[in-house]
Amino acid sequence: MYELSIERDFVAAHAITMVGEREATHRHTWHVTVIVAGAQLDGDGLLCDFHLLERGLGDIVGRFDDGDLNVIAPFDQVNPTAEHIAQYIAQQMSVGLPQGVALRRVSVTEAPGCCATYIEK
């Protein structure tokens, strides 16, 4: 089994609701790590082109960069927690993966020491 990981940062504001109360809007430099895996390499000895993964992640988080997550779909309808952000990125990244490559996990760090990970079943 082989694993690849890519990482990307973006800056965005959010305000989450906890126990029925919405916190003040604040910004983070979000750090995202995506890990994919597969058992077979192609004829060039690659599981997947890193550039394909980087473009995919860049397209996803590029929508959020320098924005307010609370007004950007789907987080205009979903509480923009790090957990939900990780799940959303995982779902979006899964769509464009080559055959034989599966998403393993997406980790989203909103502040040093504060990381949420979504693990694909």
Buried (B, 14 or more C-beta within 10 A) or exposed (E): EEEBBBEBEBEBBBBBEEEEEEEEEEEBEBBBBBBBBBEEEEEEEEBBEEEBBBBBBEEBBEEBEEBBBBEBEEBEEBBBBBBBBBBBBBBBBBEEBBEEBEBBBBBBBBEEEEBBBBEBE
